[in-house]
């Protein structure tokens, strides 16, 4: 009881000291990044109509996630050389610069350059938010603050699609990015006043103990994703097969080199080995992250082009998927530990069913059925993800548990980048490379989901394998 009281957050004291306002400020970086990440799909129909370049739609998410991965890895190291406040200011200005380029882009190529810069700034803001909690707040309240930051992701996942749909429907898709320009500049200026503590103004020199930055593996990752995305720009059997093969080789090199660099590793050892819960769990995360990108990237574009469904309606559908994720995460949060692995399997089958269901419902245009599949997919993530993360971290060797906890969101982002690039190949091979028309949209509406059903099955098998793995001797029942 005494320990529980010691760990309880005194919100009034936090408010009086200014720490609560400071926490809300650093959380704004997460809100900006995550809202932008989920917004783009709903404005895509209006944007493609203005900029053309439908064959590059898959790049919009892939390039953003790449920037976020690289910046997220760099930001945690930069605070040892540059003050936290300066890092936040630069990241916010970088983010707003990228948003400004997107808002003013005259072509899809310029828009993608803005998305890369946005991803760099947004990924840095998210990483710096977590660094800020560890540096500016007492350790006793970290769990509560991290929990609130997770809730902010849920709010952003809901608000992003609606913001994009409302802006595109009533003003212009460019204004959607204008909101983020204002948000980034405001955050950069406000950091001068809000991050005014000695801990935020002082750099922490880590000396020779700072882990080296994983330049080579991240370069392989970036090249791999770009090659996969390039394979779909102009679909031709020989050219596309060669680029896809080289891209997959780049991804394999990324994971291989990361495993050989113990001082700067991003992932635990035996990453995809199904002999361990860590390997099964990470396989599940990778498979589902790749497999579920199609609807997030192309869903609104297909529904608008094929069935004339408004962008506001598609925004509500994507937001509903996010709501299902958040609500079911809360509902199963207190499930007994002995049920967690069966819950993971249930969530995995829900996700796989949602992927397969989209292949039927999206071409037919039934909004209730499309909504049901979105709820299945989002709800499956909601009940599975918290528990699979706990199992992965708890099953990892003691000296790798910190790496394992950060590896889950990193793998998810890599999966999104690869999934968006792969979806571009399928969409363009289905007819989008020649422009948007009903025939191409109908064809893509089937193959964008059927093509990823095998990955959905792989994720489900990995979840089943994870559930059948015995716990390590001495492993606690809860992570």
C-alpha positions, 0 to 999 in steps of 0.5 A: 500500500505504501509503495502504491501511494509513493507511485501515485501521481499528484496531479495538483503538485505537478500542475503547481510546479509547471511539470504538468504543462511541460509534460503536455508540451512534450506530448504535443510532439507525439500528437503532431507526428501521429496525427499527420501519419494517420491523416494522409490517407483520407486526403489522398483522393483530393491530393492525387486529383491535384498533383497527379502521380497516383503511381507514387501513392505508396511512397507517401507512407513509406518515405515518412516512416523511413524518416521517422526510423532514422531520426528516432534512432538519432535523436536519442543519441543527439541529446548527449551532445546538444541540449534537449531544448535545442533538439526539440526546437530543431526537430519542431522546425524541421517538422514544420518545414516538411509540412510547409513543403507538402502544403505548397508542393506543385508535384508529387515528387516535391510532396514526397520530399516534404514527407521525408523531412516531416518524417525526420522531424516527427520521428525526432519529436517522438523520440525526444518526448520519451527522452524528456520523460526520463530526464525531466520527471521523477522515476516513480511516475514514469509508468503513468506518464508513459501510459498517458503518452500511449493514450495520446497515440490513440487520440491522434489515430482518431483525430488524424483521419477526421482532420484530413477529411474535414480539411479536404472536404470543406477547405483544401487538402493543403490546409491540412498540412498548414495546420501542422506548419503552425503546430511545428512553429508554435512548438519550436517557439514555445520550447524556449519558455517551457523547456527552461529547466537546467536539465533541458538546457544542459547537454549531457556529455556521454563521452566514449560510452555513447553507442555508435549510430547504426549508419550502415544497417539503416542505410541498407534499410533505406535502400531496401525500402526505396528499391521495393517502392521503385519496383512498383513505379513502372511495373515490368516483369524483369525490371520490377522483379530485379528491383524487388529482389535487390530491395529484399536483399537490402532488408536481409542485410539490414537485419544481418548487419544489425545482429553483428553490431552488438554495440548499436543493435536495434533488435534482440538476437535470434530475431525471427527464430521460432524456437523462442517467443521473441522470434515468434512474436517479432515475426507476428509483428512484422507480418501484420505490420506489412499486411495491413498497410493496404487499406490505410494507404489506398482504402480512401482512394479506392472507395472514392474513385470506385463508389463515390464515397465521400472523404469524410465517410472514409475518414470516419471508417479509418477513425473507427478502426483506431477507436476499436484498437484503443477501446479493446486495448482498455477492455483486455488490459486487466486480463489474467496473465494465463489468458494473455497468449490465447488473447494474442491468438484471437487478435491475430485471427481477427486481423487476418480475417479483416485483411481477407474481408477487405478483398470482398467488401471494398470492391462491393462498396458496402459501407457497413461491411467495410466498417466491420472489417475495419473494426475487426482489424483494429480490434485485433491489433487492440487486444493482441499488441499489448500482450505480444509486447509483454511476452516479447519483453518478458521472454527476452534475456535480461540483458536484452529486455531494453532492446526488445521493448524498443524493437517492437515499435521499430519493427512496426514502423519498418513493417509499415514502410515495407508494406506501403512500398509493397502495396504500391507494386500491387496497386500499380500492377493492378492498373493505377500506373496508368491513372485512376479509373473505375476498372483499375480501382476495382482490380486494385480493390481485390488484389491489394488485400488478397496479395497480403492474405498469405502474410496475414496467415503467417502472422496468425501461425506465428501467434499460434506458435507463440501461444504454444511456447512454454514460459522460460523457467523463472519467468514471471507471469507478467512482463 
